[in-house]
C-alpha cells in the first residue's frame, strides 16, 4: 500500500496542467567561454584533467537518471486489485496514456514516476480506490524511436529518426517484465544521425526547443573528455546547432557528434595506372576518415608517385561544396606545392563528404602522349604514300 503517497496527493495539490513544463533541474546552465574558441576549451579541459581538477559547475550538476516519456513508449501498469487498469499500454500520438474508465493521462515529457503519481491520484479522485488502499506501479517496458528536427551547422539537416530498433529486438522485449535502455535516444545520437556537425559548428551553444521552451547545452565535453549532459530526447524536439563562423580544427576528427568517415569521388586516369581498377581505387580507397586533408586523399588516389622526372609535376583538382551557401567550388593545386605546404590549410584543405578529387598528368607525360598521337595519325599517311609510289 502507498497511504503516504495518496495522502500527500489529496492534501490540496492541484491537478497538473496538460502542457509539460520542465523542472528547474532539467535546465542546463549556460557557461561563458573564452573567445579563443573550442581549441582553447579543449586544451584547458585537458590541463584540468592532468592536474586532477574538475570544474565546480560539473561537481554540482544534478544527476539526470530519469528519462522523459515520449509518444510510442510502452509501459507496464500494475494496479493492485484493479485488473481492468493493469496491463501493457502505449502512449498515443497526443502524448496521453489511455486506461479504461479514466480520462487521458498526460505522459509525454514526464517521467514514469510522475505518471505513476498521476494515475494513483486519478483513481482516488474518480472514487475507484480509497487513498489508503490504492497501489500503483508504472514501469518502462520499451522505449520507442523518436523523430526530431535537426537544423543548423550539420551535414544532413532535416527530420531524423533515432533509437530505431530491429523488429526481433522489439518483439523479444515484450516478453520481459520491465526494463529497457535507449542508447540512441539522446542529443549526441540525433546529431550523429543528422550527418554529424560541420567544422564550423558551435557545439558549446547547441539549442534544444521543447514545447516552446528554448534550452542551451554545452557539448564541448564530447571532444575534451570533460563531463557534459547528453540530453534525452522526446518526439517533436527541435535541435539547432549554431555556426561559429569559422572552421575549427578540433572538430575535424571522428567523435560522437562528427562523422566517423565519408566517401570521396576519385578519378585517376594517369600513365602509371591506365584505369581506376589497376589503381586499386575501390571502396576502401574512397572511404576517408573524417579529418583527412587533400594531400592524403591524393595519395589514396595514387596521384602521387611514379617516375619523378616525368610524373612529379602533376596537378590536382578538388571539387567541393560550400556548406553554408551551397555553391560548388573548384580548387586546382600543383602536387609539389601541396607537398611543400602540407600544413597550410588554404593550400591543403580538409576533405568533406562527397567531395571529388582528380589528377592531371605532368607536362612530360602530356608531351609523350601528343607524340604518340601524331605518330598514330601519320602512320596511315606514310603507308598510303608508299603504295602510291
Secondary structure, 3 states (H helix, E strand, C coil): CCHHHHHHHCCCCCCCCCCCCCCHHHCCCCCCCCCCCHHHHHHHHHHHHHCCCCCHHHHCCCCCCCCCCCCCCEEEEEECCCHHHCEEEECCCCCEECCCCCCCEECCCCCHHHHHHHHHHHHHHCCCCCCCCCCEEEEEEECCCEEEEEEECECCCEEEEECCCCHHHHHHHHCCCCCCCCCCCEHHHHHHHCCCECCCECHHHEEEEECCEEEEECCCHHHHCCCCCCCECCCCCEEEECECCCCCHHHCCCCCCCCCEEECEEECCECCECCCCCCCCCHHHHEEECCCEHHHHHHHCCCCCCCHHHHCCCEEEEEEECCCCCCEEEEEEEHHHHHHCCCCCCCCCECCCCCEEEEECCHHHHHHHHHHHHHHHHHHHHHHHHHHC
